[in-house]
Amino acid sequence: MTSNERGVAAPKVVLVTGASRFLGGYLVTRLAQNPAVERVIAVDSRSPSKDLLRRMGRAEFVRADIRNPLIGKVIRNAGVDTVVNAATITKPPRSGGRATMKDLNVIGAMQLFAVCQKSPSVQKVVLRSSSSVYGCSAKDPVKFTEEMSARKPPSGAFARDTIDIEGYIRGLGRRRPDIAVSILRMAPLIGPRLNGSISRYMTSPLIPSIIGRDARMQLLHEEDALAALERATMGGPAGTFNIGADGTIMLSQAIRRAGRIEVPVPFALFKSVGRALMGGMMREFTTEQLDYFHFGCGLDTTRMRSDLGFEPRWTTVQAFDDFVRGAAIRPVVRTEWVDSVEKRALWAADAGAALSKAALAATTGRER
């Protein structure tokens, strides 16, 4: 039985890329606190903040670009047995644009996996992937399983890069069947510390939406994302796993829970009106992020529970509410007022329906 079928033993020497960012850095922190892990090597092309570096404790930070041959020397000399790639960036850097983004994401991953293939000590490679590989469109199923692909090819740069990276890591698994390859396709992250796309969208007092659409969002709490990565790193089996919280939240519901004001606009005016309402923030959103606000995306997480053995602590609604509390968002519209208006509207609708029914019955009685 190969390691791809049965998983691998607990790691002794772990290397984590993307260590200056939230997921990579805090995963390093968790691993460094685990006495079962003998050595943790944090890698990034830029240094983490002083606070994050302090939290990493005994972990060793190496400033290196994964496209550089230096990463191969680090893996070989340290006898790394487990590699976690959390270095994928979601939008082009300010210098270099799209070409640099693709070089960092795709070429970097290709070089990293080539080093893993040549290193006899490597037994496991974990990839932090994204649900963006499924795209977002009106043709989507209620939930995507891991065997499904996008109904409409994603147009966003991050989604295309992620699809390419997954292809390279699957190639690694075919060429080195003794290496356990784990791919974690995570739903959009949210939480009090992470400034993700959903968080930024909900900080605007006025939030644009598409008339006739109400995106169904399945989210993942930042702490659950870290816990899932830790589980996959420390002994989870090989395979591809959707990682998401239980339940969904509609975009309109999220806007109300955050105390914001929804401004429905036609699709053609979404970006222009969005810039007027949200300022420069609208320009920060990538194509896949804007598509998500239009359609949302649902994930089937059966395999996450049955095979990976992971159970999120937060539901989607709980994760969203924790973000609202942690970010100390001051509501533009109080939720109590919204609830009161909704109750009155429902009461009026029920009363109207009852009156219509009574009038119809009276008219039918007279006709008889």
N, C-alpha and C positions, 0 to 999 in steps of 0.2 A: 504494500500500500504506500503510495507516494505521500509526501508532505502536503501536496495540493488537495488530497482527499481527507487527510486526518488532522491538518493543522500542524503546528510545530511546538517544540518545548518553549518554556518561558525564556525570553531573551536575556542575554548577559551583557551584551554591548549594543546599544541602540544609537543610531544617528538620525537626527531629525532636521530636515531642511525647512526653510522659512521661519527660523527661530526668532526673528525680530518682530514677527506679526503675532496676532492674538492667539490663534490656534496652535501654531508651532511653538511659540514661547511658553504658553501655559501647559502644553503637553510635556515639554521638557521639564517644567517645574514639577508636575505630577510624577514623572518617571524618576526624577532625581530624589524624590521623597520615598521611593519604593526600594526597600533594602534588597529585594530580589534581583534588582538590576545593578550589576557591578559598575557599569560605566555608561554615562550619557554624554553624547557629543552633539552640541547645538551648532548648526551651520546656517549662515546667511551672508549675503553680500554686503549688508549694512549692519551695524552694531545695534543691539536692542537698547531700549531705554535703561537708564541706571536702575530704575525700580524693578523692571523685568529681569535685568541681569542679576540683581540681588536675590530675587525670588528663585532663580534657577539653582541657587545653592552650589552643590558640588559638581554640577554639570560643567563641562568644558566647552567654551565658545570658540569656534573657529570662523574667522571672517574669510569666507571663500565663496566664489561664484560656482554653482554646480556645473557650469559649462567649462570650467577650468580643470585641467588634468590634476590639479592639487587634490580635488575631491577623491580621486582614485587612490592617491597615496594615503590619505586619511583613512579610508575604508580598509585598505590592505594592512597598513601599519598597526591599526587599532584592533584588527580582527573583528570588525563589525559583523554581527550576525543578523541584525534587523535594521531596515532602513524605512523611514516614514517620510514620504514626500508631501509636505504641506506648503510648498513654495509657490503655487500657482497664483498669479495676480489676476484681479477681476477686470481691471481697466488699464489702458495704456498709461505709462509714466509720462510725466510732464515733458521730459526730454526724450526724444526718440519716437514717440507715437506708437502706432500699431505695429510697425516692423520690429521695434524693440520688445514690445509685449510678446509677440509670437516667438521671438528669439529666446527670451527669458523662459517662457512657459514650455513651448514645444521642444525646442532644441535643447534647453536645459534638462528637461525630463528624459529626452532621448539619450543624452550623454550620461546622465545619472544611471539609467537602466542598463546602458552598455557596460558601465563600470561594475554594476551589480552582477551582470552576467559573467564577467571575467573573474570575479572574486569568489574563491571557493568557500570563504567563511560565511558568506551571506546565505541565510536560510529563509528569510522572509522579507517581503516588501509590501508596505501599506501605502495606498494612495488616497489622499483626501480629494474626492471628486465632488460632483455637484449634480443636483436634479436638473440643472440647466441642459443636460444632454438630451432630455426628453422634449425640449422646446416648450412653447406655449401657444396654443391655437384653439379656435372654436371647435376643432374636430377631435380634441383630446378625450380619452376615456376618463371616467370618474377617478380611477387610480391606475397608475403605471406600475406594472411588475418589472422585475429586473430584465426579463427577456424581451420586453417591448423596446421600440425605438421611437424617435420623434415622428409624429404624423406629418409634420411640416418641417423640413430641414431648418434648424436654427440659423438665424442670420447674424446673431451677435458674435463678436470676436471671442469672448470668454467661453461661450458654449462650444464653438468650433475648436478652440484650443483644447478644451477638456475632452472632447470626443477623440481628438488626435492622440492625446496623452494616454487615454484609456487603451487605444489601439496599440501603442508602444508597450505598455505594461503587460497586456495580454500576450504580445509577441515574446516578451521576456519569459512568461510562464510556459510558453510552448517550447522555447529553446532550452530552458532550464527547468524541467518538470520537478526537480527536487526543491525549487524555491516556491514557497507558499505565497501566492499573490492575492492580496485583499484590496478590493475597491469599495470605498464608502461614498455612495451618492447621497449627499446631505441636502435636506430641504433648506430654504433660506434661514439663516441664523438670526436670532434676536435675543436681547438680554440687556441688563443694566450697564454692562461694561463695553459691549461691542457696538461700534458705530456702523452698522450694516445698512443695506439699502432700505429695508423696511423701517428701521429706526429713523433714518434721515427723512424718509417720506412722511412719517407721522409727526415730525417736529414742526412742520409748517402749520400755521393756524388755519389756512385755507388750502384744502387738498382737492386737486382736480380728479375727476373720474370720467369714465366713458358712459354716455347716455345709453341705456339699454343693456349694460354689462355690470356684473358685480362679481369680481374675481374671487374664487374660492381658494383661500390660502391655507396651506399646511406648513407650519413653521417648526423650528427646532431651537430649544433653549441652548444658549452658549455653553452652559455647564453639561448638558446632555451630549452636545457635540464633542466636548473634551472627553467625557466618559466613554463614548463610543469609540473614539480613536484609541484611548487607553486600553479598552477591552480588546480591540483588534490587534493592538501591538503586543499585549502581554500574553496572548494565548488563543485569540479568536481564530476560527478556521479560515482557510482560503475561500475566495468566492467574491461575488458582487452583491452588495447589500444596499437597499434603500434605507436611509436613516431619517426618520421624521417622527414628530410627536403625534399622539392620538388626536383625532378630531380635526376640524377645520374651523376657520373663521372667515366670514365674508368681508370683503373690503369695506363695505358700508358699515358693517358691525364694528370693525376695528376702528374706523374713524369716529364713530359715536363713543366707543369705550375710551378713546384717547381724548374725548372732549373737543375734537376738531370740527370744522365745518366743511361738509362735502360740497363741491361745486361740479355738478355733472355738465359735461360739454360734449359736442360732437367729436368723433374720432379725428377728423381732419384738423380740428383746432386744439387738440390735446396739448401738443408741445408749445404752441404759441401762447395759449391761455395759461398753461402751466408755468411758463417763464414769467408771465405777468404776475401770477399769484405767488410763486415760490422763488423768484429771482434766479440767481446763478445756480441754485441747487438743482434745478431741472436739468441743466447741462451736464451735471455730474453723473446722471443715471445712464447706464449702458443700454444697448438695444434689448438684451434679454431681461434686464430689470424692468424696463417699461412694458415689455410684453407680459411679464408676470403681473404687473398691476392691472393689465387688461383682462387676463384670462385666469391667472393662478395656475396651480398644478397640484394634483393629488398623487400620493405614493402608497403603494401596497407595501406594508412593513412586516408581512408575515415571516419572511426569511430572516429579518433582523432579530425577531424573537426566537424562532425555532432553531436556526442554525448558528447565528452569532451569539445568541443567548443574552441579548441586551434589551433592557426595558427602560424607556425614558421616564424620568421622574416628573416632568412637567407635560401637561397636555398643551395643545396649541394655544388655547385661550389662556391658560395659566401662564405660559411663557410670555404671551403678549402683555398680560396684566403686570407681570413682574418687570418687564421693560418700562411700562408706563410709570410704575412706582419708583423704580430705580433712577429713571431719567428725570424724575420730579417735574413732569410736564404739567404746566398749569392749564387746566381746561378752558377753552374759549366758551364752550357750552357745557354746563354742568350735566352730568349723567342723570341726576335726579329729575332735572327738567325734561330731558329727552325721554326718560322712562314715563314720566307723567303724560307727555304729549302722545307717546305711542299708545298708552292705555286709553286715553280719551279718544284717539283715532279709532282704535279697535272697538271701543264702546259705541262710538257713533256709527261705525260700519255695521255692527251687530244690530243696533237699533234701527238703522235704515233698512237692513234686510228683513227684520221682523215686520216693520211697517209695510214694506212692499208685499210681503207674504200675506199680511192681513188684508191689504187692499185687493190683492188678486183673489183671495178667498171670498171677499164681499162681492166683487164683480161677478165671480162665477156663480154665487148664490142668487144674485138678482137675475142672471141670464136663465137660470133654471126656473 
